[in-house]
Every structure is written in structure tokens, then in C-alpha cells.
Amino acid sequence: MKELVIVSGKGGTGKTCVAGSLAALAENKVLADCDVDAANLHLLAAPRKTHREPYFGMPKAAVEKEKCRECGLCEQLCRFGAIRNFQVDVPACEGCAVCFYACPAGAVKMTDHRAGYLFVSETEYGPLVHARLGIAEGNSGKLVSAVRRRAKEIAEKEGYGLIITDGPPGIGCPVISSLSGADLALAVTEPTAAGVHDLERVLDLVEHFGIKAAVCINKWDLNPENTLAVQSLCARKKIALAGKIPYDPAVIEAVRRNSPVVRNGSGPAARAMKKLWDRLEKLLSS
């Protein structure tokens, strides 16, 4: 079983559009949407939810009024300003438990906190594992790990040979959680100054974990000069340039239809996506 993780140094590079097209082109695979802060892969896959389970994040503090002596120590020690007038502001609580250990009366308890839901859905492209965080909930990477773990369980149980993971943008903890143990990381970038800068950061992260990497330049023809900068970066780091996708209005039309561009399209972007997948198949098997 192989795992392909699609990442990007910054948001808005077209990572999910690429992931959706690869999902439509690949066979015998499980899909995982690890961009749990802003999950979008389900918009292109038309899932039918078959399972839902609550996701519990970090425990939150709660003050038991009958035990509280109103000494104010918990409010004094809380770095996040989550305790006022001997009550806990749950969205502000980070679950660090300082108040729990410091309270001389034992009036603070740590309670389970439902931070969102994890879903398993069926799509025409295969099983999809995805999640949804609650309002104002933080993502430390724990939910990303839960999504990946469930996807691997399904793949092992049902004999799928590939997991395609739509990872989060950036280089933070959720990205690290989505990358660890993967076979190939595809970094999707755009030909802008910010795109080139953030691509280098995410490639450094991938290199740090010893994961094989490849790069895809989305909308490469909008700025050929910056496209050359990305190609130079790949050559310097000895990383495969797996594909160059031109700007194509058909991609926007496909998104409006909630469908990957390769599903019903044969334009330049769809052709480039197919070439990209052919190259990725070879990289995954090598």
C-alpha cells in the first residue's frame, strides 16, 4: 500500500482541484481529506456519508462551584484569559490543565470536549475519510492523525493499494501529521513570488522527514518567469517536476458542477492532469 500526500506551502494554489482529479484518475484507492480546517475535497467527490463519529480534542477545564473557594489562583495563572469570575470560557480554554493542577481546593476538573466529527463516506471514486471541526475549534494535528489512521484501516481491511491524501497548506503541525510515513509528497504551487517562497519552505519540511517529493506548477503560463524560478528550485534540490498545469477556465466550470476537471473535460488542464498522474504512478512504483 502506498500513500500520496498532496501539500502546498500556501493556500489557494489549487491543491484540492489537483487532488480531486487524481482521485478520478487513480484506481483501487482510498481518499483522505486532511485539510480539516477547511475541508473541500467532498465538494468534488459528491460523498454519501455512511459513518459519523464524534472527535474529542484536548479536554477543557470546568470549575465546580460547590468546591470553589474563590481564591482567584486559577484566573491568575491562566495564560489564555479563559477563566473570569470563577467560570471557564470554553472556546478560550486551551486545555493546558495548569488550573487543574494548581487549584488548592481541587475545584477544577478536566472534561471531555467534542471538537468536531469524523466521517467515512462512499463516492464514485472510492471511500473518502474526512472531518469537520466545530466553530472556533483549533487543529493541533490530532484530528489529521485520526483521519489518516481510519483511511489506512479501510485500505488494509478492504485491500486498497493506494491512499490519496489532500493535505493542509503551510508547514505547521497539521502538515507534519499528514506527511509522516508517506511514500510521496506532491507539492502544488503557483507561479507567484509567495508561491515560490512557500514552496521552498514546504520542500525543506518534506526533505527533513526523508520523504520523496515531486512538484506540480498550477496555472504555470500566467507567469513564465516565476515558473522558471520553480524549475530552478526543483533542479537545485534534485526534485522531480511532475507536471505543469496551464490556466484553463474549464477548471472553474468543473468546480461549479462539483466535479473534477478530468471527469467530463478534455481541455488543456485535463490533459495536463492525466500526464501528471502518469508521472506520479511511476514515482510511486520506483
C-alpha positions as CSV (number, residue, x, y, z in Angstrom):
1,M,0.0,0.0,0.0
2,K,1.3,3.4,-1.0
3,E,0.3,6.9,0.3
4,L,0.4,10.0,-1.8
5,V,0.1,13.3,0.2
6,I,-0.7,16.5,-1.7
7,V,0.5,19.6,0.1
8,S,1.2,23.2,-0.7
9,G,3.3,25.9,1.0
10,K,0.4,28.3,1.0
11,G,-3.4,28.2,0.5
12,G,-5.1,28.8,-2.8
13,T,-2.7,27.0,-5.1
14,G,-5.3,24.6,-6.5
15,K,-4.2,21.7,-4.3
16,T,-7.8,20.3,-3.8
17,C,-8.6,20.6,-7.5
18,V,-5.5,18.5,-8.3
19,A,-6.4,16.0,-5.5
20,G,-9.9,15.6,-7.0
21,S,-8.6,15.0,-10.5
22,L,-6.1,12.4,-9.2
23,A,-8.9,10.7,-7.3
24,A,-10.8,10.4,-10.5
25,L,-7.8,9.0,-12.5
26,A,-6.4,6.6,-10.0
27,E,-7.7,3.1,-9.3
28,N,-8.1,1.0,-6.2
29,K,-7.6,3.8,-3.7
30,V,-8.9,5.4,-0.6
31,L,-9.3,9.2,-0.3
32,A,-8.5,11.2,2.8
33,D,-9.1,14.9,3.3
34,C,-6.6,16.0,6.0
35,D,-7.2,19.7,5.4
36,V,-9.7,19.6,8.3
37,D,-9.7,23.3,9.0
38,A,-11.2,23.9,5.5
39,A,-12.2,20.6,4.1
40,N,-13.2,20.9,0.4
41,L,-12.5,17.5,-1.3
42,H,-16.0,16.4,-0.6
43,L,-17.3,19.2,-2.8
44,L,-15.7,17.4,-5.8
45,A,-16.5,13.9,-4.8
46,A,-20.3,14.0,-4.0
47,P,-19.9,11.7,-0.9
48,R,-22.7,9.7,0.6
49,K,-22.0,9.6,4.4
50,T,-22.1,6.1,5.8
51,H,-20.5,6.7,9.2
52,R,-20.1,9.6,11.6
53,E,-18.3,9.6,14.9
54,P,-17.5,12.5,17.4
55,Y,-14.0,13.7,17.6
56,F,-12.8,14.8,21.0
57,G,-9.9,17.2,21.1
58,M,-8.0,18.4,24.2
59,P,-10.0,18.2,27.4
60,K,-11.4,21.6,28.7
61,A,-11.4,22.9,32.2
62,A,-14.5,23.3,34.3
63,V,-15.0,24.9,37.7
64,E,-17.1,23.0,40.3
65,K,-18.8,25.9,42.2
66,E,-19.6,23.9,45.3
67,K,-15.9,23.2,45.8
68,C,-14.5,26.6,44.7
69,R,-13.1,28.8,47.4
70,E,-12.9,31.8,45.0
71,C,-9.2,32.3,45.7
72,G,-8.6,33.5,42.2
73,L,-5.4,31.5,41.7
74,C,-6.8,29.8,38.5
75,E,-7.6,33.1,36.9
76,Q,-4.2,34.5,37.9
77,L,-2.3,31.5,36.3
78,C,-4.3,31.1,33.1
79,R,-2.2,32.4,30.3
80,F,-5.1,32.5,27.9
81,G,-7.6,34.6,29.9
82,A,-10.1,31.7,29.8
83,I,-11.1,32.0,33.5
84,R,-13.1,35.0,34.7
85,N,-15.3,35.4,37.7
86,F,-14.6,31.7,38.6
87,Q,-16.1,30.5,35.3
88,V,-14.3,29.0,32.3
89,D,-14.8,30.5,28.8
90,V,-14.7,27.1,26.9
91,P,-13.7,28.5,23.5
92,A,-10.7,30.3,25.0
93,C,-9.5,27.3,27.1
94,E,-6.5,25.6,25.5
95,G,-6.7,22.5,27.8
96,C,-3.3,23.0,29.3
97,A,-4.6,21.9,32.8
98,V,-2.5,24.4,34.8
99,C,-5.6,25.4,36.7
100,F,-6.5,21.8,37.3
101,Y,-3.1,21.0,39.0
102,A,-2.8,24.4,40.8
103,C,-6.3,24.6,42.4
104,P,-5.8,24.1,46.2
105,A,-9.4,23.1,46.6
106,G,-9.5,20.6,43.8
107,A,-12.4,22.5,42.3
108,V,-11.2,22.4,38.7
109,K,-11.9,19.3,36.6
110,M,-10.9,18.4,33.0
111,T,-13.8,17.3,30.9
112,D,-14.1,15.7,27.5
113,H,-14.8,18.2,24.8
114,R,-16.3,17.3,21.4
115,A,-14.4,19.4,18.9
116,G,-16.0,18.1,15.7
117,Y,-16.9,14.9,13.7
118,L,-15.1,12.4,11.6
119,F,-16.9,10.9,8.6
120,V,-16.5,7.9,6.4
121,S,-18.3,8.3,3.1
122,E,-18.7,6.5,-0.2
123,T,-18.0,8.2,-3.5
124,E,-17.8,7.0,-7.1
125,Y,-14.1,7.3,-6.8
126,G,-13.8,5.1,-3.7
127,P,-14.1,5.6,0.1
128,L,-13.5,9.0,1.5
129,V,-12.4,9.8,5.1
130,H,-13.0,13.4,6.1
131,A,-13.8,15.6,9.1
132,R,-15.3,18.8,10.2
133,L,-14.2,20.9,13.1
134,G,-16.6,22.8,15.3
135,I,-16.8,26.6,15.3
136,A,-13.7,28.2,16.8
137,E,-12.1,24.9,17.3
138,G,-8.3,24.5,16.9
139,N,-6.5,21.8,15.0
140,S,-3.3,20.6,16.5
141,G,-2.8,17.7,14.1
142,K,-4.6,15.2,16.3
143,L,-7.6,15.1,14.0
144,V,-5.4,14.8,11.0
145,S,-3.8,11.7,12.5
146,A,-7.3,10.3,13.2
147,V,-8.3,10.8,9.5
148,R,-5.2,9.1,8.2
149,R,-5.4,6.3,10.7
150,R,-9.0,5.5,9.6
151,A,-8.1,5.7,5.9
152,K,-5.3,3.2,6.5
153,E,-7.6,0.9,8.4
154,I,-10.0,0.9,5.5
155,A,-7.3,0.3,2.9
156,E,-5.8,-2.6,4.8
157,K,-9.2,-4.2,5.6
158,E,-10.6,-3.9,2.0
159,G,-7.4,-4.4,0.1
160,Y,-6.9,-1.0,-1.5
161,G,-3.4,-0.3,-2.8
162,L,-3.2,3.5,-2.6
163,I,-4.3,6.3,-0.3
164,I,-4.6,9.8,-1.8
165,T,-4.4,12.4,0.9
166,D,-5.4,16.0,0.4
167,G,-3.2,17.7,3.0
168,P,-3.4,21.0,4.7
169,P,-1.5,24.1,3.4
170,G,1.5,25.6,5.2
171,I,4.3,23.9,7.3
172,G,2.6,23.7,10.7
173,C,1.7,20.7,12.9
174,P,-1.3,19.6,10.7
175,V,1.1,19.3,7.7
176,I,3.6,17.4,9.7
177,S,0.9,15.0,10.9
178,S,-0.2,14.5,7.3
179,L,3.3,13.8,5.9
180,S,4.7,11.4,8.5
181,G,5.3,8.0,7.0
182,A,4.0,8.9,3.5
183,D,5.6,7.4,0.4
184,L,5.4,10.5,-1.9
185,A,4.6,14.2,-1.3
186,L,3.3,16.2,-4.2
187,A,3.8,19.9,-3.6
188,V,1.4,22.0,-5.6
189,T,2.5,25.6,-6.2
190,E,1.6,28.7,-8.3
191,P,4.0,31.0,-10.3
192,T,3.9,33.9,-7.8
193,A,6.6,35.3,-5.5
194,A,4.8,34.0,-2.5
195,G,4.2,30.6,-4.2
196,V,7.9,30.1,-4.9
197,H,8.9,31.2,-1.4
198,D,6.4,29.0,0.4
199,L,7.2,26.1,-1.9
200,E,10.8,26.1,-0.8
201,R,9.7,26.0,2.9
202,V,7.4,23.0,2.4
203,L,10.0,21.2,0.4
204,D,12.5,21.8,3.2
205,L,10.0,20.2,5.6
206,V,9.4,17.2,3.3
207,E,13.2,16.8,3.0
208,H,13.6,16.9,6.8
209,F,11.4,13.8,7.1
210,G,13.1,12.0,4.3
211,I,10.1,11.7,2.1
212,K,10.3,11.5,-1.7
213,A,8.9,14.7,-3.2
214,A,7.6,16.0,-6.5
215,V,6.3,19.4,-7.7
216,C,3.3,20.5,-9.8
217,I,3.0,24.1,-11.0
218,N,-0.6,25.1,-11.4
219,K,-1.5,27.9,-13.8
220,W,2.1,27.9,-14.9
221,D,1.5,30.1,-18.0
222,L,0.3,33.1,-16.0
223,N,3.9,34.0,-15.1
224,P,6.5,32.1,-17.1
225,E,9.3,34.0,-15.2
226,N,8.3,32.6,-11.8
227,T,7.7,29.2,-13.4
228,L,11.4,29.2,-14.4
229,A,12.2,30.1,-10.7
230,V,10.2,27.0,-9.6
231,Q,12.0,24.8,-12.2
232,S,15.4,26.1,-10.9
233,L,14.4,25.4,-7.4
234,C,13.5,21.8,-8.3
235,A,16.7,21.4,-10.2
236,R,18.7,22.7,-7.3
237,K,17.0,20.4,-4.8
238,K,17.0,17.4,-7.3
239,I,13.2,17.1,-7.0
240,A,11.1,15.9,-9.9
241,L,8.9,18.4,-11.7
242,A,5.9,16.0,-12.1
243,G,3.6,18.4,-14.0
244,K,2.7,21.9,-15.3
245,I,-1.0,22.7,-15.5
246,P,-2.0,25.7,-17.7
247,Y,-4.7,28.1,-16.8
248,D,-8.0,26.8,-18.0
249,P,-11.5,28.3,-17.4
250,A,-12.8,24.7,-17.6
251,V,-11.4,24.1,-14.1
252,I,-13.7,26.8,-12.7
253,E,-16.7,25.4,-14.6
254,A,-15.9,21.9,-13.3
255,V,-15.8,23.2,-9.7
256,R,-19.2,24.8,-10.2
257,R,-20.5,21.4,-11.2
258,N,-18.9,19.8,-8.1
259,S,-16.8,17.7,-10.3
260,P,-13.0,17.2,-11.1
261,V,-12.0,18.7,-14.4
262,V,-10.9,15.4,-15.8
263,R,-14.3,13.9,-15.2
264,N,-16.0,15.4,-18.2
265,G,-13.3,17.6,-19.7
266,S,-10.7,17.1,-22.4
267,G,-9.2,20.6,-22.4
268,P,-5.5,21.6,-21.6
269,A,-5.9,21.4,-17.8
270,A,-7.5,17.9,-18.0
271,R,-4.8,16.7,-20.4
272,A,-2.1,18.1,-18.0
273,M,-3.7,16.3,-15.0
274,K,-3.6,13.0,-16.9
275,K,0.1,13.5,-17.7
276,L,0.7,14.4,-14.0
277,W,-0.9,11.2,-12.8
278,D,1.1,9.1,-15.3
279,R,4.3,10.6,-13.9
280,L,3.2,10.1,-10.3
281,E,2.4,6.5,-10.9
282,K,6.0,5.9,-12.0
283,L,7.3,7.8,-9.0
284,L,5.2,5.8,-6.6
285,S,6.3,2.5,-8.1
286,S,10.0,3.4,-8.2
